[in-house]
Amino acid sequence: MQVWSVPLGKPPPQIDRPSAPLKTNGPAFAAQCKDWDEWEKPAPPVRLHANTYLVGTCGIAAILITGNEGHILIDGGTEVGAPLIAENISRLGFKLRDVRIILQSHEHYDHVGGIGRLQQLTGAQVYASRAAAKVLETGVAGADDPQAGMHKPFRSARVDHVLADGVPVRLGNLMLTPIATPGHSPGALSWHWGACDGGVCRRIVYADSLSPISRDDYRFSDHPAYVAAYRAGLARLAAVECDILATPHPSASAMVERLGKASIEDPQACAAYASDIGKKLDERLAKERLK
């Protein structure tokens, strides 16, 4: 038995407890948020596993991965939502200036509109896919985006590094790997990495939204190369090792329900998610053939 020797008048040493544990903050998130909730509604941060935290709003996810040489943030919400993400990072006890890299999922204003503001607050470098980089630097969706013209312009950001599919991003003891998953947007990326809490290691995947949504006059079937790239990305996502799935819109992967139960592990989640998106794409193409 271990016996603590405590000097008279001093409190015993305390065991560090992780901030925002899933057991308590998961249900707190679910109590405050609902499916397809407001993009700028504050939500509590949640420790998903080990050094990986959900730090976004009720309706828009952002993911913080902490490391020994600084932290990586994926997505920045809207420009109005960016300060809420910054506040959640601070609530967890981390310094904004220790966020060294900001990554993206897909280049629409509800997920990257706040990156310019967060880059200013943190001093972080922004890494983006080649197609997304152009959008981040102009604040306007590219002409080849199925949703081009649907969204208002957003605050631009300085892109410091262009990413390549499958080439990891490294920062100290962190390594995150991008998966090119175009479809919802041309420059969309999904991300996967490992996280260990003591001897309990899990593979975490932040899978892009991927739904085949577009402006009224866009037809996916008129762009066969794009559809082929769309399907290839889904296949890559389905094949990746995946214990915990998160998505840019929490409700796209039943995150609110899963957080409410404080149970978010499912090794089949990524394959099921990719399969569901594939079916939605098939349905969209079938509808287009009828017009």
N, C-alpha and C positions, 0 to 999 in steps of 0.2 A: 504494500500500500504506500502511495506517495504522500508524504507529509510536507505541507508548506511551512516554511519558516518565515513568519511575518514580523517585521519590526514593530514594536509597541506603537500604537497610535496610527498605523498605516493600514489602509484597507487591503484585503487579499487581492492578488492579481486576478484580472477578469479575462475570461476566454472570449476572443473576438467572435462576434456573430455577424454573418453576412447581412448587408443592407437589403431591404426589400425582398425578403424570402418569398418563394413561390407559395408556400403554405398559407401565408397571411395576405400577401399583396396580390396574389392571383385572384382570390375571391373579392378583394377590395376593388380590383380593376373591374371585375364582372358586375359588382354592385353599382359602380359609377357609370359604366358604359353599357351600350346595347348594340345589337347587330346593325351595321351600316350607320353608325352614329356620326355626329358632326366631326368634320375634319379638324376643327380648332377647339374642341372641347377637352379641357385638361383631364389627364388620367394619371394615376399613380405609377411610378416605375415598378417593374417586376424583375426579379432575378430569375431568368429562365433556367440557367444551369451554370455553375462555376463562375467564370468571368464574363458571362453574356447576359445582358440586361435589355429589357424592353423599356424604351424611354420616350416613346411617342405620345400621341394624343389618343382619345377614344377611337377615332375613325381612321387615323393614319399612323402606321408603325414607324419606328426608328429603332435601330439596334446599336447598342454600345458594347464593344468587346474591349476589355481592359488588359493591358500588358505591362511588362517590366520596363519598357522603354517608351511608354505612351500608349494611347488608346486609339481605336478605330471606330468611327461612326458610320453606319449605313443609313442613308436617306436623311433629308432635312425638313420634311413636311412642307407646308405652305410658308410664305413669308411671315404671316401672322402666327403660325404654329411654331416657328423656329425658337422664339424665346421660351416656349413651354418645354421644348426638348432641352434647351440649355438649363432651365430650372430643374428638370428631373435629373440631369447629370450632376448638378450641384447638390441636390437633395441626397443623392447616393454617397456624397462625400468626395467626389472626384473634381479636380480642377479643370475648368474649360480649356486652359492653355495646355493641358496634357493630352488633349485630343489632337493627334498629329496628322491623321488621314481621314478624309471624308469620301465615302464611296456612294454609288447610286444603284437603284434598282432600275426603274424606267424613267425616261426623261419627260414626265408630265409635271405640271406646276404643283400638283397636290403632293408630290414626293420630292421634288428637287427645287421648288420655288423658294424654300428657306435655306438652301445651301449657301447662297451668297452671304446671307446674314450670319450664318453659323461660321463660315470661313472668316468673317470679320471678327467675330467674338472669340474664336479659338486660335486663329493664325494657322489653321491646318492647311495642308495641301489637299487639293481635290483630284481624285483619280476617276476617270470616266472612260467608257467605251468610245470608239472613234465617232460613231453616229451620235451618241449622247453628248460628246464634248462640244460639238457645234451648237447644239441646243442650249447647253448650259452657258456658253459664252455669248449667246445672243438673247436668250430668254424667250425664244420663239420656236415652236415645234417645226421640224423639217417637213418639206413638201411631201416626202415619201411616207410620212406617218399616217396611218389610217384615221387618226383623229385630228389631222392638221386643220387648223381654223376653228376648232371647237373650244379651245382654251385661251384665256387671256394671257398676254405676255407676263413674264415674271422677272424678278431681279436676277441679273446675270452673275456668274461666278467665274473666277480665274481657274482654268483647268491646268494643272501642273504635270499631269502624267496621263498618257493614253494607254488603256488596258488592252490586252489580247486574251482571247478565249483560252481558258485553261492555264494561264501563266499566273502563279500565285503572287499575292501582295504580301510582303513580309515587313514586320516591324518588331524588332526584338524577338520575344518568344511567340509572337503571333504569326500565323500564316492562314490567309483566307484565299480561296480559289474561286475565280469567276467562271460561270457557265453562261455562254451566250444563249439567250432564250428570246430571240426576236419574235414578234407577233403582236402583242399589245402595243409595242412601239419598236422601231427598228434597232435602237441601241440598248434594248433591255438586257439586264444581267440578273442572274440568280447567283447566290453565294453559298459556299459550304466550308466548314471548318470544324476542328475538333476542340473540345473543351473538357478539362478534367477537374473534378472536385475531389481532392484526395485521390483515391484509387478508382473513382467512378468516372469513366470517360464516356462522352457521348459525341456523336456527329450531329452538328446542327446545320440546317439548311434554311436560308432565307430565299424562298422561291418567289419570283416575280408574279405580278397579277395575272398576266397571260390571257385574259379573256378576249375573245375576238369582237371587240367593240369598235365602232367606227362612225364617221359622219354619214349622213344619209346617202350620199352619192358614191361612196366607196364600195367597191366589190373586191373581196379577197380573191375571188376566182379569176379576176383579170390580172393577177400578179402571181403566176405559178411558182416563180423562183422564191418569192417571199413566203408563200405557203409551204414550200419544201423546207426552207430554213426554219420556219415555225415548227414544223413536225420534227425536224432534227433536234431542235432545242428541247422539245418535250421528251424525246427519247433519251437525251443526255440527262435530263432532270430525273426521269423515272429510274435510271440506272445508278444514280449516285447513292452512296451509303447515307442513310438518313434516320436518325433516332428522334429528332425534334424538328418539327416544321413550323416556321413562321412565315407570314406573308405581309406585303405592304399595306393591304387592307385587312385588318385582323379578321373580319367576318368571312373573308374568302376561304379561310381554312378553319372555321369554327373556333378561332382562338378565344373568343369571349366565353364560350361554353366550356372549353377545356381549362381556361384559367380559373373559371368559377369552381371547377372541381379540383383545382390544383393538381391536375393530371394531364401532362402535355406530351408524354412519350408515346410514339407509335412508329415502329420500324417500317410500316407499310404506308405511312402518310404521304410521302413524296410520290411514290408510284401511283397511289390512288388519286392524288391531286393532278398529276400529269394526265392520267387516263380520263379524268372528268373534263379537263380542258380540251383534250383531243376530241371527246364526244361533242362538246360545244362548238368546236371548229367544224366538225362534220355537219352538225345541224345548220350552222351558218351557211356553209357551202351548198347544202341541199336547198335551202331557202332561196339562195341566189339563182340556182338553176331554174326555179319556178317563175322567176321574174322575166 
